[in-house]
């Protein structure tokens, strides 16, 4: 009789412990679910901060991409912004930095022009086309030597600002730098900086063009101009 009662007591203890474990597991599961639910509603998804970058910073990204497909590619032109009458405000460079830069490279071996954009820090080949007879004859005169490109876009705008650009921007809150381009001629490497209004009338934009030596930083010329 004692053995029977004792065995029943042992079995009852096992049942009670089993129930206690089940209760603990249920409570733990509820806590985990509540925690996950809280995290999903209060913790924002990770986001990558995108900033404007300089022409040279974008160039290194574009060069890495183009060299992976065209080993002999040479830089031909660099640009950001536009003088077009209709444009997104975010497309304009600010303090010599831009969300998007455009590059054209020349591959003598492939006899092609390769257009690459670097937007939000990502380089993409946008277009590849055959070069023209003029390019075939004169391409060496039009390439940009990165070793001679000493003045990056922020420094170029600073030079232009000191020679009338800052005054132009301060004259009207609607005035800004609309476009920056870098290109080479036979003996020169030039920054062209176009100041203009955010909006124009009748499809015309009255602005100011600045020319900067991209090798030395020397200011070369200022001219009144009309875009559009």
C-alpha positions as CSV (number, residue, x, y, z in Angstrom):
1,X,0.0,0.0,0.0
2,X,2.8,2.4,0.9
3,X,4.6,1.6,-2.4
4,X,1.5,2.4,-4.4
5,X,0.9,5.7,-2.6
6,X,4.6,6.6,-3.0
7,X,4.5,5.8,-6.7
8,X,1.4,7.9,-7.2
9,X,3.1,10.8,-5.3
10,X,6.2,10.6,-7.6
11,X,4.0,10.6,-10.7
12,X,2.1,13.6,-9.4
13,X,5.3,15.6,-8.8
14,X,6.4,14.8,-12.4
15,X,3.0,16.1,-13.7
16,X,3.3,19.3,-11.7
17,X,6.9,19.9,-12.9
18,X,5.8,19.3,-16.5
19,X,2.9,21.8,-16.1
20,X,5.3,24.3,-14.6
21,X,7.7,23.9,-17.5
22,X,4.9,24.4,-20.0
23,X,3.7,27.6,-18.2
24,X,7.3,29.0,-18.3
25,X,7.6,28.2,-22.0
26,X,4.3,29.9,-22.8
27,X,5.2,33.0,-20.8
28,X,8.7,33.1,-22.5
29,X,7.1,32.8,-25.9
30,X,4.7,35.7,-25.2
31,X,7.6,37.9,-24.0
32,X,9.6,37.2,-27.1
33,X,6.6,37.9,-29.4
34,X,5.9,41.2,-27.6
35,X,9.6,42.2,-27.9
36,X,9.7,41.5,-31.6
37,X,6.4,43.4,-32.1
38,X,7.9,46.4,-30.2
39,X,11.1,46.3,-32.3
40,X,9.2,46.2,-35.6
41,X,7.1,49.2,-34.7
42,X,9.7,51.4,-33.0
43,X,13.0,50.6,-34.7
44,X,13.3,52.1,-38.2
45,X,14.9,50.1,-41.0
46,X,18.6,50.9,-41.5
47,X,19.1,53.5,-44.2
48,X,22.2,54.5,-46.1
49,X,22.9,58.2,-45.9
50,X,23.6,59.7,-49.3
51,X,25.6,62.9,-49.7
52,X,26.8,65.0,-52.5
53,X,30.4,64.2,-53.5
54,X,33.1,66.0,-55.4
55,X,34.0,65.3,-59.0
56,X,37.2,63.5,-58.1
57,X,35.5,61.3,-55.6
58,X,33.0,60.3,-58.3
59,X,35.8,59.9,-60.8
60,X,37.5,57.2,-58.8
61,X,34.2,55.2,-58.8
62,X,33.7,55.7,-62.6
63,X,37.3,54.8,-63.4
64,X,37.1,51.6,-61.5
65,X,34.0,50.6,-63.4
66,X,35.2,51.5,-66.9
67,X,38.7,49.9,-66.4
68,X,37.0,46.6,-65.6
69,X,35.7,46.5,-69.2
70,X,38.0,48.9,-71.2
71,X,41.5,48.7,-69.8
72,X,42.8,51.5,-72.0
73,X,40.0,53.9,-71.3
74,X,40.9,57.6,-71.0
75,X,38.9,60.3,-69.3
76,X,37.4,62.8,-71.8
77,X,34.8,65.0,-70.0
78,X,33.3,65.5,-66.5
79,X,30.0,67.2,-65.7
80,X,27.3,67.8,-63.1
81,X,24.1,69.8,-63.3
82,X,22.5,71.3,-66.4
83,X,21.7,74.6,-68.1
84,X,18.5,73.2,-69.5
85,X,15.4,75.3,-68.9
86,X,13.7,72.4,-67.1
87,X,15.7,70.6,-64.5
88,X,15.4,69.0,-61.0
89,X,16.7,71.2,-58.3
90,X,18.6,68.2,-56.8
91,X,20.5,67.9,-60.1
92,X,22.4,71.1,-59.5
93,X,25.8,71.0,-57.7
94,X,26.2,72.7,-54.3
95,X,29.5,74.0,-53.1
96,X,31.2,72.0,-55.9
97,X,29.5,68.7,-54.9
98,X,26.7,66.8,-56.6
99,X,24.5,63.8,-56.1
100,X,25.2,62.9,-59.8
101,X,28.3,63.3,-62.0
102,X,28.6,62.4,-65.6
103,X,31.8,61.1,-67.3
104,X,32.8,60.3,-70.8
105,X,35.7,58.0,-71.4
106,X,37.5,57.1,-74.7
107,X,38.8,53.6,-75.5
108,X,41.3,53.8,-78.5
109,X,41.5,50.1,-78.8
110,X,37.7,49.6,-78.9
111,X,37.3,53.0,-80.7
112,X,34.3,53.7,-78.5
113,X,33.0,56.4,-76.2
114,X,31.7,55.2,-72.9
115,X,29.3,57.4,-70.9
116,X,29.2,56.6,-67.1
117,X,27.1,58.3,-64.4
118,X,27.9,58.2,-60.7
119,X,24.6,58.8,-58.8
120,X,24.3,58.5,-55.1
121,X,27.7,56.9,-55.0
122,X,26.9,54.2,-57.5
123,X,28.7,54.0,-61.0
124,X,26.7,52.9,-64.0
125,X,27.6,52.6,-67.7
126,X,24.8,54.5,-69.4
127,X,25.8,54.4,-73.0
128,X,28.5,53.1,-75.4
129,X,28.9,54.3,-78.9
130,X,31.4,54.4,-81.8
131,X,33.6,57.4,-81.9
132,X,33.6,59.9,-84.7
133,X,36.3,60.5,-87.3
134,X,37.3,63.6,-85.5
135,X,37.8,61.7,-82.3
136,X,39.8,59.1,-84.2
137,X,42.2,61.8,-85.4
138,X,42.3,64.1,-82.3
139,X,41.4,62.0,-79.2
140,X,44.9,62.4,-77.7
141,X,44.2,66.2,-77.5
142,X,41.0,65.8,-75.7
143,X,41.8,63.4,-72.9
144,X,42.1,64.5,-69.3
145,X,45.3,63.4,-67.5
146,X,44.3,62.7,-63.9
147,X,47.8,63.6,-62.7
148,X,47.4,67.1,-64.1
149,X,43.8,67.5,-62.7
150,X,44.9,69.4,-59.6
151,X,41.8,71.5,-58.8
152,X,38.7,69.5,-57.7
153,X,35.2,70.9,-58.1
154,X,34.8,72.6,-54.7
155,X,38.1,74.5,-55.1
156,X,37.1,75.5,-58.7
157,X,33.8,76.9,-57.4
158,X,35.6,78.8,-54.6
159,X,37.8,80.4,-57.2
160,X,34.8,81.4,-59.3
161,X,33.0,82.7,-56.3
162,X,35.9,85.0,-55.5
163,X,35.7,86.5,-59.0
164,X,32.1,87.4,-59.0
165,X,30.2,84.2,-58.5
166,X,29.5,84.8,-54.8
167,X,28.2,88.3,-55.6
168,X,26.0,86.8,-58.3
169,X,24.5,84.3,-55.9
170,X,24.0,86.9,-53.2
171,X,22.2,89.2,-55.6
172,X,19.2,87.0,-55.8
173,X,18.2,83.9,-53.7
174,X,17.1,82.4,-57.0
175,X,20.7,82.4,-58.4
176,X,22.9,79.3,-58.1
177,X,25.5,77.2,-59.9
178,X,23.6,75.3,-62.5
179,X,26.4,73.4,-64.2
180,X,30.0,72.4,-63.8
181,X,32.0,70.8,-66.6
182,X,35.7,69.8,-66.9
183,X,37.2,69.2,-70.3
184,X,40.6,69.3,-72.0
185,X,41.8,71.0,-75.2
186,X,45.2,70.6,-76.8
187,X,47.0,72.7,-74.2
188,X,44.5,73.4,-71.5
189,X,42.5,71.7,-68.8
190,X,39.5,73.8,-67.9
191,X,36.7,74.0,-65.4
192,X,33.6,75.8,-66.9
193,X,31.1,76.9,-64.2
194,X,27.7,78.2,-65.2
195,X,25.8,80.4,-62.8
196,X,22.1,81.0,-63.5
197,X,18.7,81.4,-62.0
198,X,16.6,78.4,-60.8
199,X,13.8,79.6,-63.1
200,X,13.8,81.5,-66.4
201,X,11.3,83.3,-68.6
202,X,10.3,82.2,-72.1
203,X,12.7,79.3,-72.0
204,X,15.7,81.6,-71.5
205,X,18.1,81.8,-68.6
206,X,20.4,84.8,-68.2
207,X,23.5,83.8,-66.4
208,X,27.3,84.1,-65.9
209,X,30.0,81.7,-67.1
210,X,33.3,81.3,-65.4
211,X,36.5,79.6,-66.7
212,X,39.1,78.2,-64.3
213,X,42.4,76.5,-65.0
214,X,42.0,73.0,-63.6
215,X,45.8,72.6,-63.3
216,X,46.7,75.7,-61.4
217,X,43.4,77.1,-60.1
218,X,44.0,80.4,-62.0
219,X,40.9,82.4,-62.8
220,X,40.8,82.9,-66.6
221,X,37.5,84.5,-67.7
222,X,34.0,85.7,-66.8
223,X,31.3,86.2,-69.4
224,X,27.6,87.1,-69.4
225,X,25.7,84.4,-71.2
226,X,22.2,83.2,-72.0
227,X,21.1,79.6,-71.6
228,X,18.2,77.8,-73.2
